[in-house]
């Protein structure tokens, strides 16, 4: 049974108070854990709402966090989000379709938070790549797709906004093939060009054609009507033949190559008017892979039936305006998570009690009692955990999952506490932000630990860090932008060779890894030319 969450155990949070009581997920039902990857504005929020509409929401309460219609108490934190028009908080929405429980993990849309998005993608088993019919592959889509490919995550492609003028369907297919070597295998295919959407063909139902009509009276949802092929041909003779001919040019769905990330089931529709969304859900429930064994640090797969284990893939602070809480989001990798269970924190060997466990989407949260492989659990006030940490059942074989990859930072600031009387809070805050992966923290050999370097993939991460230092830790910071844009791993030998070289700074992360920071790649290349002995290995490439 689901009971409203109380972050501290006593007063219900405003979010919980407004939550509708909803049914618990059927225990052990099949799971599909997915994320939508897209460029901002392609329609991710719209699609998310449309998907949830079709499904029986299990742990989603109230509305999906749409833009501009947040109700209730708004925290400073959310004010910052609203001011920037970006979504920083995100988690997972869980719903059920045809007996399958879908975990839809939210990915921050802004490129500056791509490291966050990367971490989310480590927690899913498949992704839906959402394209705008008029735009095709856009920069952020390409970056996120690259992450999926590197991690071997199968991708389902949905071409959105077919109700508006856009590109030709086959042209989009060519773009996938030529730019990212992804062969499209159609599941649905539009009858009518972009902007003239009449219906959808479906390879799974060759005798039917779905026809769509905008509902009268201003409603946005389209009416769906099932036609026979003959009826459809009567209605739109040329358009139907054109659609069937185009679709017929493309290869058929092939599970092995889909699971290997070489082909992608392709669908068309319009999330805004709810066209093609049902079909997308069917593809997710029937084709996307269920949670499978995940490899531990030694490369040994942990079977999903093994005792409970999970990985923290994301940390979030300040979601509940009434409580200064930190939520650690954990993906269950094996076994059953039970709220109240005491698990082992693999990194320290210490016990970790899970009294406050919730499912969270946006600001809504509900207590959950049990979670299964593929599910996401929000552990409230889990300040002792860091992103990448493993929890596991003390009564089974111990397991530790590999740390999450760290991105190559491209922006660097030196930070110091504005009021020296707040130094203690400053140190605490900086350590916490690092633990959560809000920014990377480097200690420069020249500056020392009183003036750590904050390093980020995107500059908005600094705004989040500054905001939290001031509002949460009450230790406002002064920052000095450093003119570096490239970081490389520096071996001991590299450090010797670079000591005293101007325009280069050596600094180490708290995990001991030493980095060398350079103004730009030209400076780096110049130095490498002058000193061919330099190794300077790259960090994980920006994704
Ligand atoms: P996000 O930034 O990817 O989350 O995109 P949104 O869901 O906020 O959508 C961006 C804009 O595109 C909004 O104005 C939506 O109403 C609009 N939009 C989304 N899906 C469709 C669609 O299928 N057709 C049309 N015409 N507009 C859409």
Boltz pocket constraint, residues with backbone or C-beta under 6 A from the ligand:
constraints:
  - pocket:
      binder: B
      contacts: [[A, 38], [A, 39], [A, 40], [A, 41], [A, 42], [A, 43], [A, 44], [A, 45], [A, 46], [A, 47], [A, 109], [A, 160], [A, 161], [A, 162], [A, 163], [A, 164], [A, 269], [A, 270], [A, 271], [A, 272], [A, 273]]
      max_distance: 6.0
